[in-house]
Amino acid sequence: MASRRVSIISLHYPPEATGVAPYAAGLAAGLSARGHQVTTYAAQPFYPEWRHRPGYGQWKTTEVLEGVTINRRKHYVPRTPRGVRRLLSELSFGFRLLASELSPDSVVVAVSPALFATAMVAIRIRLTPRRPRLVVWVQDIYTIGLVETMEGGPFSTSITKFVERFVLRAADQVVVIHPRFAEDLVEMLHIDQERITVIRNWTHLEPTSGISQRDARASLGWPTDVFLAVHTGTMGAKTGLANVVEAARLADEAQAPIRFVLVGDGGERAELENLARGVHRIDFVDPLDDKNYLSALAAADCLLVNELPGVAAMASPSKLTSYFDAGRPIVAATDPQGITAAEIKQSSAGIVVPAGNPAALLSRVLKISEDMETAAQFGAAGRRYRLEVLDSDAAISTFENLIEEVAER
């Protein structure tokens, strides 16, 4: 296969360790290792804390990692990432991208989110006489997200739908991370089915099999004499983690032999910590690097996914890829008809309980703690699913073939 110029545009990129960042970096490094010339345009690291990381925050920097040239650009980072502030944040990143040098013989892979920054890139590309090809990689569907999280009114939802439809129609090809996304884009935004390719996200971390649970807990300073239910990732609006706080409060009342651990950061963390005052069976842990994150997964007795009631189709939690690899049972508090529930059922890696029902969540976690044979079966099924469905080499190969096809059009 011929060497291609590929430009990856992603608001998020390592050292950010959650959300889309690991996948953007994994694609960039994977294509570079196969002989392609890869350039990445990303923001200075700020997520999920919503503040620039120490040592970053410069107006612009360039570095080369794993053969990938990474151009970082500073943009506006609001402390409270909601509404107009979040929109301005995306637009400011988009303005920084307008000066990027996108070679006309390259293929641009733009990751959404950020939708509005991607829209500005799409406009620039469409106005260029000899333009590069554009692939939009959809990790979240904004229009559905506004409806499901109830964060936008009719006007903002209509504008977002218009922009999202424009971006996806402007693309030469659209990549989605789940078959359900493809169905929604066809039905809701009227995108042609043949212009949509499904490429599943993959497990980006090293295998966890070499870490014993006791050693993992010791390295993190976590208790060894209690059942740990661990949630990792961004603490944002769509995760609805107040449900987990209330489950911990119920566990206190019942003197249940269990402890909930929330690992990560995000716009809702301060509010959650305030809500958890006086609750003894819950801990908050700052974001971890890859090595300690693997330890956190190995230290868990079960792993949690929690979503706001009504969230069903806007996203597929990126944490699931690592959860499956960890070999731990998963308890997902989510819409029974949603993407997350479908993924848990297809993998046979855990149990689904209704979103927003802390009593049901606590009950299911306690049942898992009392049936270690079933817990082991769930864990083994998750690992099997990771190997058979979520393989990174297969995903990168599909991307490589897609880029070749788009470049030849």
N, C-alpha and C positions, 0 to 999 in steps of 0.2 A: 504494500500500500504506500502511495506517495506521501512524503512529508508535507504536512499542511501547516499554515499559520492559523493559530487559534487564539482568540481573545476572549477571556472569561471575565464577565462583569458581575461582581457580587458585592453587595453592601457588607456582607459578613464573611470573614476569613480568619483562619488561625492567626494568633493564638486563641481567638474565641473558640470554645470547645463544644458549644451547643448549637441547636438549630441547623441552618443550612451550611454553616462554615466548614465543617469537616467534609461535606460532600463536594463543595466547590474546590477545596484543596485536593481532595482525593482524585477528582476528575482531572485537575490541572497536572498533578504529579503523574497520574496514570498515562495521560496522553504524552507528556514529556518523555517518560520512560520508553514509549513506543516510537520515539524519534520525531515527534511533532514539535514545532516552535510555538511555545505557549507563553502568553503574556496575560497577567491578571491585573484588573483594576478593582481595587477594594477600598473601603473606608479604613481609617485608623481604628484599631480595635476599641470597642466600647460596649459590647453586648455580652451578657444580659444585664450588667450593672447600670447601663445607660449613663456612663461617664468614661472618658478616655482612660485607657490603662496607663499605669506608670511607665515612663519610658517611651510612650507614643504621644500622639496629639500634634505632631509637627504638621505644617501646611501641606507638605508633600515629601514622600520618601520613596526610594527605589532600592530593592534588594533582590538577590537571586537565591532561591531555595529549591533544592531538588530539580534543578534545571529550569525552573519557572521564574520569569521576571515578574516581580510583584510591585506594582505601582500603587502606593497607598495615598489617599487624599483625605484631608481633614474636612469634616462637614459639621453641620449644626446638630448637637446632641441635646435634646431637652431632658431635664431631670424627670419630668412627668410625661411619659410618651403617649399622650392621648390626643384625639381630635386634631385640631389645626396644628398643634405643635409637632405631632408625628408626621403629618403631611409636609410641613415645612422641612423637617429633617430629611425626608426622602427627596424632596425637590432640591435641597441644597446639595445633596450627593449627585443628583442628576446634572446640576449646573457644573459641578466639578468634572463630570464625565464629558461634557461638550468639547473640552479642549484635548481629549484623549486622541492619540494617533492610531486610528483604526485603519490598517492597511486594506486597500480595496480587494486584494486577493485573499483576505482572511475570512474565517467563519467566526462570527461573534456569538458566544453563548451567554445570554443574559439571564440571571437567576431572579425569579420573582417569588417572594419579596426580594427587592423593593419594586413594586409595580410602577409607581409614578416616576422613579428614576429610569426604569426600563422604558417607559413611554417616551421620555425625552431622548433616549438613545435611539429608539425606533424612528422617531421623527427625523433626527439627524441623519440616520442611515438612509431613509427614504428620500431625503433631499439631496443626497450625494450622487452625482452623475455616474461615477464608477464605484458602485457601493459594495461593501462586504455583504456576505450572506448573514442572516440573522436566525438563530435558534433561541426560542424562549423556553426556559426550564421552569415549569410551574411547581412550586413546593407548597403554596397555599393559594386558595381561590378567594380573592378579596371580596368579591360580591357576596358570596355565600357567607363569608366571615362576618360581614357587617350585619347581615340578617340574623345569624345565629347568636352572635354576642350582643345584639341589640345596641351597638355602639353608634350606629348612624341612623338618621332620619330618612324619609323618602327621597329628599333632594340629594343628600350625599351618596345614598345608595345608587341612585340613577346616574350620577356623575361617575361613580366608581365603575359601574357596569359599562358605561360608554367607553371609558378609558381602557378597561380590561379587554373589551371586545376589540377595540382598535389595536391594542398591542398584539393580541394573538392573531388577528387577521394580517397585521403587518409582517409577522414572522414568516420566514420560509418554511419553518417546521416548528411544531410545539412538542415539547417533551413533558409528560406528566409522570408522577411517581406511583400512581395507583389506577387500575382500570376504572374505578368509580369516578375519578377525576375526568377521565376521557368522556364518560357518559354525560357528566354534568356540563362539560364545555360544549358538547354537541347540542344538548337539549336546551340549555339556558342561554348560552352565548352564540349559538348557531355557527360554531367552528366546524369546518369540514372534517369528517372522520379520518379521511386519508392523510390529512396534514397533522395528525396527532400520533405520537409514538409513546408507548408506555415503557419506561425504564425504572425499575424499582430502586429505591435507595438501598444501600448495602451496609453491612456492619464494618465500620471504619477502624475499630480498635483491635489491638492484638488479642488473641484468645485468652480467656480468663482461667482456663483449666488448671494452670500451675499454682494458683493461689488458694490455700486452704482458708476456710471460713474463720478459724481461730486466729491464724496469722494475720488475716485481713483486718479483723477487729482490733487486734493488738496494735497494728501499725497505725490505725486511725484513732486509737484511744476510745473505741466504742465498747459498751458493756457486752460481756460474754454469757450472761445468765438470763437473758430475756429474748423473746421473739421479736425480731426487727422487721418492720414493714417500711421499705425505703422508696421514696419518690425522688427522682432526679430531674433536672432540667429547669427551664425558665418558669418563674413564678409570675405569670401574666394573667390577663383577664380571662382568656379562654380556658385556662386550667382549673379555675373554680376551686382553688385549694382550701377555701374556708370549709369545704366539706370534710377534708382530712382533719382540720383543726377540731371540728365538732365531733368527729369519730374518736379523736384522742380524748376529748372531754368526757364522752360517754365511757371510754375505757377507764378513765379515772374513777368515775362514779361506780363502775362495776368491779374496780380493783382487778382488771384483766391483766394477765401476764404478757403484756405486749407493749411495744414502744414504736411510735411513728417517727421517721426521720425524713426531713425535707432538705434535699441537697440542691443548692443553686442560688440564684438571685433573680431579680426582675422588678418590674414596676409595682408589683403588688406585695413585695416581701415585707415592707415596713408595716403595712396594714395587717398582714397576716400575723406578724409577731405581736402586734398590739392586741389582736383578737385572741391570741394564744396565752396571754398573761394569766397566770394562775393554773394553767394546764400543765401537768407534770409529765404526761406520757407523750410528749412531742419535743423534738429537737430540730433546730435550724442549723445547717452546715453550709459554709461558704462554698462557692464553686471550686472544684478540684481539678488538678491537672490530670492528664490521661492515666498516669500510673496510679494515682490515688483514686481516680474514678473507677478503675478496674477493681481496686480493693473494696470500694463501696458496694459495687455490684456483688462481689464475692462475699462480703460481710452480711448481706441481706438474707433473711429467711424467705421473704417474698418481695416482689417489686410491684410498685403501684403506678397505674396511669389514672389520672383524674381529669375530667373535663366538665366544663360548665353545662348545666342542663340546657338542652337545645343545640349544643354543638354536636354535629353529626357528620357533615360532609365537607367542611372547609379545609381540613388538613388531616394528614396521617402523622401521628407523633413520631418525630425522628428518634426518640429514645427507644422505641420498640426494637430497632435493629440491634442495639446493644443489649437490651433486655433478653432477647431470644438467645444470644450468644452466651449469656451469663449462666444459663442452665438453672434458673430459679423460676418458681411459679409466679404468674402474673395475675394480679387482681385489678380489673379495669372498671372504674366507676364512670360510665359513659352511656350515651344513647344506645339502646339495644339494637337499633336499626342503622347505626352509623358505621363509618369506615373503620374506626378503631375496634368496635365490637366484631365486625366481620373478620378483621385480621386475627383477633384472638381466637375466634371460632375456627377459622381456616387452619391456623397453626396448631390448635389443640394445646396451647401453652398456658392456659389459665382459665379464669372465671370472669364473667361480666356481671356487674351489678348496676342497678339504675343510678344515673347521675343525680347528685344532690340529695342522696339518702344516706346520711352518716351511719345510721343504725345498721342498714344493710351492708355497708362497707365493713364496719367492725365485725359483724356476724360472719361474713365470708372470710375475713382474714383469720379470725379465731378458728374457723373450721379447717382452714389450711394448716394452722399450727397444730391441730389435733390429729391430722392425717398425713404423716410424712411420706407414706407410700404414694399417695396421690400427688403430693407435692413433687416428689421425684419424677413421676411420670410426666407431669406438666413441664418440668425443667428439661427433661430429655426430648420431649416433643418440640420445644422451642429451639433447642440446638439443631435438631434435625431440619427444622424449617429454615433456619439461618443458612445451613449448608446447601439445601436443595433449591431455595427460592431467592435468597438474598446474597448471592455470590458477587464479590466486587469485580473479579476478572470478567465475568459475563456482562456486567453492567458497563464497564469501560469499553469492552469490545463492541457492544451495541452502539455506544456513543461514537466510537471511532468510525464504524460503518456508516452511521447517520451523517457525520460530518463530511465523510467522503462523498456520500450521495448528494448532500446539499451543495457542496463545493462544485460538483460536476454539472449541476443544473444550468 
